[in-house]
Amino acid sequence: MPQNGEINTKFDVYQNLCCGQEIIIREGARFPNCPNHPRFTTIWKRLEADIVDTKVIEKKRTSDPAA
Ligand SMILES: [Zn+2]
């Protein structure tokens, strides 16, 4: 499983093992530290969530300037 500082290879939802915090991280981004444990190694577990809806919503927002 990836740790903080590693480069993400798959856009998905990840949860850290120490605090159960969930993040959505894009491909090519670095995994962050746990906000509660910035001095410790943080393991991020991929949740394989269904994020298709989220992507669609974001696209609609960005392609729809303040009308
Ligand atoms: Zn933590």
N, CA, C, O and the ligand as a Tripos MOL2 file, in Angstrom:
@<TRIPOS>MOLECULE
protein
  269   267    68     0     0
PROTEIN
NO_CHARGES

@<TRIPOS>ATOM
      1 N           0.8450   -1.2020    0.0000 N.3       1 MET1
      2 CA          0.0000    0.0000    0.0000 C.3       1 MET1
      3 C           0.8760    1.2470    0.0000 C.2       1 MET1
      4 O           1.9720    1.2280    0.5600 O.2       1 MET1
      5 N           0.4160    2.3170   -0.6120 N.am      2 PRO2
      6 CA          1.2250    3.5430   -0.6980 C.3       2 PRO2
      7 C           1.3680    4.2390    0.6520 C.2       2 PRO2
      8 O           0.5290    4.1030    1.5420 O.2       2 PRO2
      9 N           2.4530    4.9830    0.7690 N.am      3 GLN3
     10 CA          2.7040    5.7720    1.9720 C.3       3 GLN3
     11 C           2.7620    7.2410    1.6040 C.2       3 GLN3
     12 O           2.8350    7.6030    0.4300 O.2       3 GLN3
     13 N           2.7260    8.0900    2.6370 N.am      4 ASN4
     14 CA          2.8530    9.5260    2.3930 C.3       4 ASN4
     15 C           4.1710    9.8250    1.6760 C.2       4 ASN4
     16 O           5.2110    9.2430    1.9860 O.2       4 ASN4
     17 N           4.1030   10.7420    0.7160 N.am      5 GLY5
     18 CA          5.2930   11.0930   -0.0490 C.3       5 GLY5
     19 C           5.4280   10.3080   -1.3380 C.2       5 GLY5
     20 O           6.1740   10.7200   -2.2270 O.2       5 GLY5
     21 N           4.7330    9.1980   -1.4680 N.am      6 GLU6
     22 CA          4.7850    8.4200   -2.7060 C.3       6 GLU6
     23 C           3.8740    9.0430   -3.7600 C.2       6 GLU6
     24 O           2.9130    9.7430   -3.4400 O.2       6 GLU6
     25 N           4.1980    8.7730   -5.0260 N.am      7 ILE7
     26 CA          3.3970    9.3030   -6.1260 C.3       7 ILE7
     27 C           2.2140    8.3640   -6.3760 C.2       7 ILE7
     28 O           2.3770    7.1500   -6.5000 O.2       7 ILE7
     29 N           1.0360    8.9500   -6.4460 N.am      8 ASN8
     30 CA         -0.1480    8.1350   -6.7080 C.3       8 ASN8
     31 C          -0.1740    7.6870   -8.1670 C.2       8 ASN8
     32 O           0.1480    8.4600   -9.0690 O.2       8 ASN8
     33 N          -0.5540    6.4520   -8.3860 N.am      9 THR9
     34 CA         -0.5950    5.9180   -9.7500 C.3       9 THR9
     35 C          -2.0150    5.6900  -10.2380 C.2       9 THR9
     36 O          -2.2150    5.3300  -11.3980 O.2       9 THR9
     37 N          -2.9980    5.8910   -9.3830 N.am     10 LYS10
     38 CA         -4.3760    5.6710   -9.8000 C.3      10 LYS10
     39 C          -5.3010    6.6450   -9.0960 C.2      10 LYS10
     40 O          -5.3640    6.6800   -7.8670 O.2      10 LYS10
     41 N          -6.0220    7.4370   -9.8860 N.am     11 PHE11
     42 CA         -7.0010    8.3700   -9.3440 C.3      11 PHE11
     43 C          -8.0820    7.5710   -8.6300 C.2      11 PHE11
     44 O          -8.7630    6.7460   -9.2410 O.2      11 PHE11
     45 N          -8.2340    7.8210   -7.3360 N.am     12 ASP12
     46 CA         -9.2450    7.0720   -6.5840 C.3      12 ASP12
     47 C          -9.3910    7.6720   -5.1880 C.2      12 ASP12
     48 O          -8.7370    8.6560   -4.8410 O.2      12 ASP12
     49 N         -10.2560    7.0580   -4.4060 N.am     13 VAL13
     50 CA        -10.4170    7.4610   -3.0090 C.3      13 VAL13
     51 C          -9.5130    6.5930   -2.1430 C.2      13 VAL13
     52 O          -9.4740    5.3720   -2.3010 O.2      13 VAL13
     53 N          -8.7910    7.2230   -1.2340 N.am     14 TYR14
     54 CA         -7.8880    6.5030   -0.3330 C.3      14 TYR14
     55 C          -8.2220    6.8620    1.1070 C.2      14 TYR14
     56 O          -8.6930    7.9570    1.4130 O.2      14 TYR14
     57 N          -7.9560    5.8820    1.9860 N.am     15 GLN15
     58 CA         -8.2200    6.0810    3.4120 C.3      15 GLN15
     59 C          -6.9470    5.7450    4.1820 C.2      15 GLN15
     60 O          -6.3260    4.7120    3.9300 O.2      15 GLN15
     61 N          -6.5550    6.6020    5.1110 N.am     16 ASN16
     62 CA         -5.3550    6.2700    5.8770 C.3      16 ASN16
     63 C          -5.7060    5.3380    7.0310 C.2      16 ASN16
     64 O          -6.8090    5.3760    7.5760 O.2      16 ASN16
     65 N          -4.7450    4.5100    7.3810 N.am     17 LEU17
     66 CA         -5.0180    3.4350    8.3340 C.3      17 LEU17
     67 C          -5.0270    3.9340    9.7690 C.2      17 LEU17
     68 O          -5.6900    3.3410   10.6200 O.2      17 LEU17
     69 N          -4.3000    5.0210   10.0610 N.am     18 CYS18
     70 CA         -4.2040    5.4520   11.4540 C.3      18 CYS18
     71 C          -5.4660    6.1680   11.9130 C.2      18 CYS18
     72 O          -5.8870    5.9900   13.0550 O.2      18 CYS18
     73 N          -6.0790    6.9720   11.0490 N.am     19 CYS19
     74 CA         -7.2150    7.7880   11.4750 C.3      19 CYS19
     75 C          -8.4610    7.5640   10.6190 C.2      19 CYS19
     76 O          -9.5230    8.1040   10.9300 O.2      19 CYS19
     77 N          -8.3540    6.7860    9.5600 N.am     20 GLY20
     78 CA         -9.5210    6.5140    8.7290 C.3      20 GLY20
     79 C          -9.9530    7.7010    7.8940 C.2      20 GLY20
     80 O         -11.0930    7.7570    7.4350 O.2      20 GLY20
     81 N          -9.0460    8.6590    7.6910 N.am     21 GLN21
     82 CA         -9.3880    9.8400    6.9030 C.3      21 GLN21
     83 C          -9.4310    9.4850    5.4250 C.2      21 GLN21
     84 O          -8.5470    8.7900    4.9220 O.2      21 GLN21
     85 N         -10.4550    9.9600    4.7330 N.am     22 GLU22
     86 CA        -10.6040    9.6530    3.3180 C.3      22 GLU22
     87 C         -10.2260   10.8510    2.4730 C.2      22 GLU22
     88 O         -10.5790   11.9880    2.7850 O.2      22 GLU22
     89 N          -9.4970   10.5770    1.3860 N.am     23 ILE23
     90 CA         -9.1230   11.6310    0.4510 C.3      23 ILE23
     91 C          -9.3780   11.1360   -0.9680 C.2      23 ILE23
     92 O          -9.3670    9.9330   -1.2300 O.2      23 ILE23
     93 N          -9.6060   12.0700   -1.8700 N.am     24 ILE24
     94 CA         -9.5970   11.7590   -3.2950 C.3      24 ILE24
     95 C          -8.3100   12.3590   -3.8440 C.2      24 ILE24
     96 O          -8.0610   13.5570   -3.7080 O.2      24 ILE24
     97 N          -7.5020   11.5150   -4.4640 N.am     25 ILE25
     98 CA         -6.1950   11.9960   -4.9440 C.3      25 ILE25
     99 C          -6.0220   11.6100   -6.4030 C.2      25 ILE25
    100 O          -6.3240   10.4880   -6.8080 O.2      25 ILE25
    101 N          -5.5260   12.5690   -7.1870 N.am     26 ARG26
    102 CA         -5.3920   12.3230   -8.6180 C.3      26 ARG26
    103 C          -4.0900   11.5790   -8.9110 C.2      26 ARG26
    104 O          -3.1700   11.5440   -8.0940 O.2      26 ARG26
    105 N          -4.0460   10.9890  -10.0970 N.am     27 GLU27
    106 CA         -2.8340   10.3100  -10.5390 C.3      27 GLU27
    107 C          -1.6910   11.3130  -10.6750 C.2      27 GLU27
    108 O          -1.8770   12.4010  -11.2210 O.2      27 GLU27
    109 N          -0.5170   10.9490  -10.1830 N.am     28 GLY28
    110 CA          0.6480   11.8150  -10.2820 C.3      28 GLY28
    111 C           0.8510   12.7100   -9.0750 C.2      28 GLY28
    112 O           1.8970   13.3470   -8.9540 O.2      28 GLY28
    113 N          -0.1300   12.7740   -8.1750 N.am     29 ALA29
    114 CA          0.0020   13.5830   -6.9590 C.3      29 ALA29
    115 C           0.6610   12.7670   -5.8540 C.2      29 ALA29
    116 O           0.6040   11.5370   -5.8570 O.2      29 ALA29
    117 N           1.2840   13.4630   -4.9130 N.am     30 ARG30
    118 CA          1.9030   12.7620   -3.7840 C.3      30 ARG30
    119 C           0.8860   12.5400   -2.6800 C.2      30 ARG30
    120 O           0.0310   13.3870   -2.4180 O.2      30 ARG30
    121 N           0.9950   11.3950   -2.0440 N.am     31 PHE31
    122 CA          0.1410   11.1300   -0.8910 C.3      31 PHE31
    123 C           0.5460   12.0520    0.2530 C.2      31 PHE31
    124 O           1.7350   12.1960    0.5410 O.2      31 PHE31
    125 N          -0.4240   12.6730    0.9040 N.am     32 PRO32
    126 CA         -0.1080   13.6160    1.9920 C.3      32 PRO32
    127 C           0.1640   12.9000    3.3150 C.2      32 PRO32
    128 O          -0.0800   11.7020    3.4610 O.2      32 PRO32
    129 N           0.6720   13.6670    4.2620 N.am     33 ASN33
    130 CA          0.7600   13.1660    5.6290 C.3      33 ASN33
    131 C          -0.6370   13.1360    6.2290 C.2      33 ASN33
    132 O          -1.5420   13.8320    5.7680 O.2      33 ASN33
    133 N          -0.7970   12.3270    7.2560 N.am     34 CYS34
    134 CA         -2.0160   12.4010    8.0420 C.3      34 CYS34
    135 C          -2.0120   13.7220    8.8010 C.2      34 CYS34
    136 O          -1.0190   14.0560    9.4470 O.2      34 CYS34
    137 N          -3.1070   14.4810    8.7340 N.am     35 PRO35
    138 CA         -3.1320   15.7760    9.4320 C.3      35 PRO35
    139 C          -2.9700   15.6360   10.9370 C.2      35 PRO35
    140 O          -2.5290   16.5720   11.6040 O.2      35 PRO35
    141 N          -3.3190   14.4910   11.4710 N.am     36 ASN36
    142 CA         -3.1900   14.2770   12.9210 C.3      36 ASN36
    143 C          -1.8290   13.7110   13.3130 C.2      36 ASN36
    144 O          -1.4190   13.8000   14.4700 O.2      36 ASN36
    145 N          -1.1360   13.1300   12.3360 N.am     37 HIS37
    146 CA          0.1520   12.4890   12.6360 C.3      37 HIS37
    147 C           1.1930   12.8830   11.5890 C.2      37 HIS37
    148 O           1.7190   12.0220   10.8850 O.2      37 HIS37
    149 N           1.4930   14.1770   11.4830 N.am     38 PRO38
    150 CA          2.3800   14.6430   10.4070 C.3      38 PRO38
    151 C           3.8010   14.1050   10.5260 C.2      38 PRO38
    152 O           4.5490   14.1360    9.5480 O.2      38 PRO38
    153 N           4.1880   13.6150   11.6890 N.am     39 ARG39
    154 CA          5.5660   13.1590   11.8750 C.3      39 ARG39
    155 C           5.7000   11.6480   11.7220 C.2      39 ARG39
    156 O           6.7920   11.1010   11.8730 O.2      39 ARG39
    157 N           4.5920   10.9740   11.4240 N.am     40 PHE40
    158 CA          4.6380    9.5280   11.3040 C.3      40 PHE40
    159 C           4.4160    9.1100    9.8540 C.2      40 PHE40
    160 O           3.8880    9.8720    9.0440 O.2      40 PHE40
    161 N           4.8280    7.8930    9.5480 N.am     41 THR41
    162 CA          4.5310    7.3340    8.2340 C.3      41 THR41
    163 C           3.0370    7.0330    8.1550 C.2      41 THR41
    164 O           2.4670    6.4040    9.0470 O.2      41 THR41
    165 N           2.4130    7.4950    7.0680 N.am     42 THR42
    166 CA          0.9820    7.2910    6.8940 C.3      42 THR42
    167 C           0.7460    6.3150    5.7510 C.2      42 THR42
    168 O           1.2110    6.5330    4.6330 O.2      42 THR42
    169 N           0.0330    5.2550    6.0310 N.am     43 ILE43
    170 CA         -0.3150    4.2710    5.0020 C.3      43 ILE43
    171 C          -1.6870    4.6180    4.4490 C.2      43 ILE43
    172 O          -2.6400    4.8250    5.2010 O.2      43 ILE43
    173 N          -1.7750    4.6780    3.1140 N.am     44 TRP44
    174 CA         -3.0500    4.9870    2.4650 C.3      44 TRP44
    175 C          -3.5710    3.7460    1.7460 C.2      44 TRP44
    176 O          -2.8720    3.1340    0.9390 O.2      44 TRP44
    177 N          -4.7980    3.3980    2.0560 N.am     45 LYS45
    178 CA         -5.4150    2.2120    1.4780 C.3      45 LYS45
    179 C          -6.4480    2.6480    0.4450 C.2      45 LYS45
    180 O          -7.2880    3.5060    0.7190 O.2      45 LYS45
    181 N          -6.3820    2.0540   -0.7400 N.am     46 ARG46
    182 CA         -7.3210    2.4240   -1.7940 C.3      46 ARG46
    183 C          -8.6910    1.8360   -1.5030 C.2      46 ARG46
    184 O          -8.8080    0.6560   -1.1720 O.2      46 ARG46
    185 N          -9.7230    2.6550   -1.6250 N.am     47 LEU47
    186 CA        -11.0800    2.2030   -1.3120 C.3      47 LEU47
    187 C         -11.8330    1.7220   -2.5470 C.2      47 LEU47
    188 O         -12.8520    1.0410   -2.4240 O.2      47 LEU47
    189 N         -11.3450    2.0680   -3.7330 N.am     48 GLU48
    190 CA        -12.0160    1.6890   -4.9770 C.3      48 GLU48
    191 C         -13.4760    2.1170   -4.9520 C.2      48 GLU48
    192 O         -14.3740    1.3430   -5.2850 O.2      48 GLU48
    193 N         -13.6900    3.3510   -4.5550 N.am     49 ALA49
    194 CA        -15.0500    3.8720   -4.4820 C.3      49 ALA49
    195 C         -15.5660    4.1950   -5.8760 C.2      49 ALA49
    196 O         -14.7990    4.3440   -6.8270 O.2      49 ALA49
    197 N         -16.8680    4.2960   -5.9680 N.am     50 ASP50
    198 CA        -17.4780    4.6830   -7.2320 C.3      50 ASP50
    199 C         -17.4480    6.2000   -7.3180 C.2      50 ASP50
    200 O         -18.2650    6.8870   -6.7050 O.2      50 ASP50
    201 N         -16.4880    6.7160   -8.0920 N.am     51 ILE51
    202 CA        -16.3030    8.1690   -8.1450 C.3      51 ILE51
    203 C         -16.6930    8.7300   -9.5020 C.2      51 ILE51
    204 O         -16.3800    9.8800   -9.8110 O.2      51 ILE51
    205 N         -17.3690    7.9360  -10.3110 N.am     52 VAL52
    206 CA        -17.7770    8.4030  -11.6380 C.3      52 VAL52
    207 C         -18.6890    9.6150  -11.5050 C.2      52 VAL52
    208 O         -18.5380   10.5930  -12.2370 O.2      52 VAL52
    209 N         -19.6290    9.5510  -10.5800 N.am     53 ASP53
    210 CA        -20.5570   10.6560  -10.3990 C.3      53 ASP53
    211 C         -19.8170   11.9390  -10.0120 C.2      53 ASP53
    212 O         -20.1440   13.0230  -10.4950 O.2      53 ASP53
    213 N         -18.8310   11.8070   -9.1480 N.am     54 THR54
    214 CA        -18.0640   12.9650   -8.7000 C.3      54 THR54
    215 C         -17.3730   13.6420   -9.8860 C.2      54 THR54
    216 O         -17.3800   14.8680   -9.9940 O.2      54 THR54
    217 N         -16.7840   12.8500  -10.7630 N.am     55 LYS55
    218 CA        -16.0830   13.4120  -11.9140 C.3      55 LYS55
    219 C         -17.0490   14.1570  -12.8290 C.2      55 LYS55
    220 O         -16.7350   15.2320  -13.3390 O.2      55 LYS55
    221 N         -18.2180   13.5750  -13.0280 N.am     56 VAL56
    222 CA        -19.2040   14.2110  -13.8990 C.3      56 VAL56
    223 C         -19.6270   15.5560  -13.3240 C.2      56 VAL56
    224 O         -19.7310   16.5440  -14.0500 O.2      56 VAL56
    225 N         -19.8700   15.5880  -12.0220 N.am     57 ILE57
    226 CA        -20.2970   16.8270  -11.3750 C.3      57 ILE57
    227 C         -19.2190   17.9030  -11.5220 C.2      57 ILE57
    228 O         -19.5300   19.0590  -11.8090 O.2      57 ILE57
    229 N         -17.9500   17.5260  -11.3240 N.am     58 GLU58
    230 CA        -16.8770   18.4970  -11.4340 C.3      58 GLU58
    231 C         -16.7820   19.0550  -12.8500 C.2      58 GLU58
    232 O         -16.5620   20.2510  -13.0430 O.2      58 GLU58
    233 N         -16.9490   18.1850  -13.8270 N.am     59 LYS59
    234 CA        -16.8760   18.6440  -15.2150 C.3      59 LYS59
    235 C         -17.9890   19.6440  -15.5130 C.2      59 LYS59
    236 O         -17.7610   20.6650  -16.1620 O.2      59 LYS59
    237 N         -19.1850   19.3430  -15.0380 N.am     60 LYS60
    238 CA        -20.3090   20.2420  -15.2930 C.3      60 LYS60
    239 C         -20.0410   21.6190  -14.6870 C.2      60 LYS60
    240 O         -20.3280   22.6470  -15.3000 O.2      60 LYS60
    241 N         -19.4830   21.6210  -13.4690 N.am     61 ARG61
    242 CA        -19.2250   22.8860  -12.7840 C.3      61 ARG61
    243 C         -18.2120   23.7290  -13.5650 C.2      61 ARG61
    244 O         -18.4110   24.9280  -13.7600 O.2      61 ARG61
    245 N         -17.1170   23.0860  -14.0110 N.am     62 THR62
    246 CA        -16.0530   23.8570  -14.6450 C.3      62 THR62
    247 C         -16.4500   24.3170  -16.0450 C.2      62 THR62
    248 O         -15.9850   25.3540  -16.5180 O.2      62 THR62
    249 N         -17.3210   23.5340  -16.7140 N.am     63 SER63
    250 CA        -17.6890   23.8930  -18.0760 C.3      63 SER63
    251 C         -18.9420   24.7720  -18.1140 C.2      63 SER63
    252 O         -19.4730   25.0710  -19.1840 O.2      63 SER63
    253 N         -19.3900   25.1690  -16.9610 N.am     64 ASP64
    254 CA        -20.6110   25.9670  -16.8810 C.3      64 ASP64
    255 C         -20.3090   27.2590  -16.1250 C.2      64 ASP64
    256 O         -20.6000   27.3610  -14.9330 O.2      64 ASP64
    257 N         -19.7380   28.2290  -16.7990 N.am     65 PRO65
    258 CA        -19.3930   29.4910  -16.1240 C.3      65 PRO65
    259 C         -20.6290   30.2070  -15.5890 C.2      65 PRO65
    260 O         -21.7280   30.0510  -16.1210 O.2      65 PRO65
    261 N         -20.4410   30.9720  -14.5610 N.am     66 ALA66
    262 CA        -21.5490   31.6360  -13.8760 C.3      66 ALA66
    263 C         -22.5570   32.1900  -14.8610 C.2      66 ALA66
    264 O         -22.3190   33.2150  -15.5010 O.2      66 ALA66
    265 N         -23.6640   31.5210  -14.9770 N.am     67 ALA67
    266 CA        -24.6620   31.9140  -15.9690 C.3      67 ALA67
    267 C         -25.6410   32.9290  -15.3930 C.2      67 ALA67
    268 O         -26.5530   33.3730  -16.0910 O.2      67 ALA67
    269 ZN         -3.4500    9.6920   11.7450 Zn       68 ZN68
@<TRIPOS>BOND
     1     1     2 1
     2     2     3 1
     3     3     4 2
     4     3     5 am
     5     5     6 1
     6     6     7 1
     7     7     8 2
     8     7     9 am
     9     9    10 1
    10    10    11 1
    11    11    12 2
    12    11    13 am
    13    13    14 1
    14    14    15 1
    15    15    16 2
    16    15    17 am
    17    17    18 1
    18    18    19 1
    19    19    20 2
    20    19    21 am
    21    21    22 1
    22    22    23 1
    23    23    24 2
    24    23    25 am
    25    25    26 1
    26    26    27 1
    27    27    28 2
    28    27    29 am
    29    29    30 1
    30    30    31 1
    31    31    32 2
    32    31    33 am
    33    33    34 1
    34    34    35 1
    35    35    36 2
    36    35    37 am
    37    37    38 1
    38    38    39 1
    39    39    40 2
    40    39    41 am
    41    41    42 1
    42    42    43 1
    43    43    44 2
    44    43    45 am
    45    45    46 1
    46    46    47 1
    47    47    48 2
    48    47    49 am
    49    49    50 1
    50    50    51 1
    51    51    52 2
    52    51    53 am
    53    53    54 1
    54    54    55 1
    55    55    56 2
    56    55    57 am
    57    57    58 1
    58    58    59 1
    59    59    60 2
    60    59    61 am
    61    61    62 1
    62    62    63 1
    63    63    64 2
    64    63    65 am
    65    65    66 1
    66    66    67 1
    67    67    68 2
    68    67    69 am
    69    69    70 1
    70    70    71 1
    71    71    72 2
    72    71    73 am
    73    73    74 1
    74    74    75 1
    75    75    76 2
    76    75    77 am
    77    77    78 1
    78    78    79 1
    79    79    80 2
    80    79    81 am
    81    81    82 1
    82    82    83 1
    83    83    84 2
    84    83    85 am
    85    85    86 1
    86    86    87 1
    87    87    88 2
    88    87    89 am
    89    89    90 1
    90    90    91 1
    91    91    92 2
    92    91    93 am
    93    93    94 1
    94    94    95 1
    95    95    96 2
    96    95    97 am
    97    97    98 1
    98    98    99 1
    99    99   100 2
   100    99   101 am
   101   101   102 1
   102   102   103 1
   103   103   104 2
   104   103   105 am
   105   105   106 1
   106   106   107 1
   107   107   108 2
   108   107   109 am
   109   109   110 1
   110   110   111 1
   111   111   112 2
   112   111   113 am
   113   113   114 1
   114   114   115 1
   115   115   116 2
   116   115   117 am
   117   117   118 1
   118   118   119 1
   119   119   120 2
   120   119   121 am
   121   121   122 1
   122   122   123 1
   123   123   124 2
   124   123   125 am
   125   125   126 1
   126   126   127 1
   127   127   128 2
   128   127   129 am
   129   129   130 1
   130   130   131 1
   131   131   132 2
   132   131   133 am
   133   133   134 1
   134   134   135 1
   135   135   136 2
   136   135   137 am
   137   137   138 1
   138   138   139 1
   139   139   140 2
   140   139   141 am
   141   141   142 1
   142   142   143 1
   143   143   144 2
   144   143   145 am
   145   145   146 1
   146   146   147 1
   147   147   148 2
   148   147   149 am
   149   149   150 1
   150   150   151 1
   151   151   152 2
   152   151   153 am
   153   153   154 1
   154   154   155 1
   155   155   156 2
   156   155   157 am
   157   157   158 1
   158   158   159 1
   159   159   160 2
   160   159   161 am
   161   161   162 1
   162   162   163 1
   163   163   164 2
   164   163   165 am
   165   165   166 1
   166   166   167 1
   167   167   168 2
   168   167   169 am
   169   169   170 1
   170   170   171 1
   171   171   172 2
   172   171   173 am
   173   173   174 1
   174   174   175 1
   175   175   176 2
   176   175   177 am
   177   177   178 1
   178   178   179 1
   179   179   180 2
   180   179   181 am
   181   181   182 1
   182   182   183 1
   183   183   184 2
   184   183   185 am
   185   185   186 1
   186   186   187 1
   187   187   188 2
   188   187   189 am
   189   189   190 1
   190   190   191 1
   191   191   192 2
   192   191   193 am
   193   193   194 1
   194   194   195 1
   195   195   196 2
   196   195   197 am
   197   197   198 1
   198   198   199 1
   199   199   200 2
   200   199   201 am
   201   201   202 1
   202   202   203 1
   203   203   204 2
   204   203   205 am
   205   205   206 1
   206   206   207 1
   207   207   208 2
   208   207   209 am
   209   209   210 1
   210   210   211 1
   211   211   212 2
   212   211   213 am
   213   213   214 1
   214   214   215 1
   215   215   216 2
   216   215   217 am
   217   217   218 1
   218   218   219 1
   219   219   220 2
   220   219   221 am
   221   221   222 1
   222   222   223 1
   223   223   224 2
   224   223   225 am
   225   225   226 1
   226   226   227 1
   227   227   228 2
   228   227   229 am
   229   229   230 1
   230   230   231 1
   231   231   232 2
   232   231   233 am
   233   233   234 1
   234   234   235 1
   235   235   236 2
   236   235   237 am
   237   237   238 1
   238   238   239 1
   239   239   240 2
   240   239   241 am
   241   241   242 1
   242   242   243 1
   243   243   244 2
   244   243   245 am
   245   245   246 1
   246   246   247 1
   247   247   248 2
   248   247   249 am
   249   249   250 1
   250   250   251 1
   251   251   252 2
   252   251   253 am
   253   253   254 1
   254   254   255 1
   255   255   256 2
   256   255   257 am
   257   257   258 1
   258   258   259 1
   259   259   260 2
   260   259   261 am
   261   261   262 1
   262   262   263 1
   263   263   264 2
   264   263   265 am
   265   265   266 1
   266   266   267 1
   267   267   268 2
@<TRIPOS>SUBSTRUCTURE
     1 MET1         2 RESIDUE 1 A MET
     2 PRO2         6 RESIDUE 1 A PRO
     3 GLN3        10 RESIDUE 1 A GLN
     4 ASN4        14 RESIDUE 1 A ASN
     5 GLY5        18 RESIDUE 1 A GLY
     6 GLU6        22 RESIDUE 1 A GLU
     7 ILE7        26 RESIDUE 1 A ILE
     8 ASN8        30 RESIDUE 1 A ASN
     9 THR9        34 RESIDUE 1 A THR
    10 LYS10       38 RESIDUE 1 A LYS
    11 PHE11       42 RESIDUE 1 A PHE
    12 ASP12       46 RESIDUE 1 A ASP
    13 VAL13       50 RESIDUE 1 A VAL
    14 TYR14       54 RESIDUE 1 A TYR
    15 GLN15       58 RESIDUE 1 A GLN
    16 ASN16       62 RESIDUE 1 A ASN
    17 LEU17       66 RESIDUE 1 A LEU
    18 CYS18       70 RESIDUE 1 A CYS
    19 CYS19       74 RESIDUE 1 A CYS
    20 GLY20       78 RESIDUE 1 A GLY
    21 GLN21       82 RESIDUE 1 A GLN
    22 GLU22       86 RESIDUE 1 A GLU
    23 ILE23       90 RESIDUE 1 A ILE
    24 ILE24       94 RESIDUE 1 A ILE
    25 ILE25       98 RESIDUE 1 A ILE
    26 ARG26      102 RESIDUE 1 A ARG
    27 GLU27      106 RESIDUE 1 A GLU
    28 GLY28      110 RESIDUE 1 A GLY
    29 ALA29      114 RESIDUE 1 A ALA
    30 ARG30      118 RESIDUE 1 A ARG
    31 PHE31      122 RESIDUE 1 A PHE
    32 PRO32      126 RESIDUE 1 A PRO
    33 ASN33      130 RESIDUE 1 A ASN
    34 CYS34      134 RESIDUE 1 A CYS
    35 PRO35      138 RESIDUE 1 A PRO
    36 ASN36      142 RESIDUE 1 A ASN
    37 HIS37      146 RESIDUE 1 A HIS
    38 PRO38      150 RESIDUE 1 A PRO
    39 ARG39      154 RESIDUE 1 A ARG
    40 PHE40      158 RESIDUE 1 A PHE
    41 THR41      162 RESIDUE 1 A THR
    42 THR42      166 RESIDUE 1 A THR
    43 ILE43      170 RESIDUE 1 A ILE
    44 TRP44      174 RESIDUE 1 A TRP
    45 LYS45      178 RESIDUE 1 A LYS
    46 ARG46      182 RESIDUE 1 A ARG
    47 LEU47      186 RESIDUE 1 A LEU
    48 GLU48      190 RESIDUE 1 A GLU
    49 ALA49      194 RESIDUE 1 A ALA
    50 ASP50      198 RESIDUE 1 A ASP
    51 ILE51      202 RESIDUE 1 A ILE
    52 VAL52      206 RESIDUE 1 A VAL
    53 ASP53      210 RESIDUE 1 A ASP
    54 THR54      214 RESIDUE 1 A THR
    55 LYS55      218 RESIDUE 1 A LYS
    56 VAL56      222 RESIDUE 1 A VAL
    57 ILE57      226 RESIDUE 1 A ILE
    58 GLU58      230 RESIDUE 1 A GLU
    59 LYS59      234 RESIDUE 1 A LYS
    60 LYS60      238 RESIDUE 1 A LYS
    61 ARG61      242 RESIDUE 1 A ARG
    62 THR62      246 RESIDUE 1 A THR
    63 SER63      250 RESIDUE 1 A SER
    64 ASP64      254 RESIDUE 1 A ASP
    65 PRO65      258 RESIDUE 1 A PRO
    66 ALA66      262 RESIDUE 1 A ALA
    67 ALA67      266 RESIDUE 1 A ALA
    68 ZN68       269 GROUP 0 **** ****
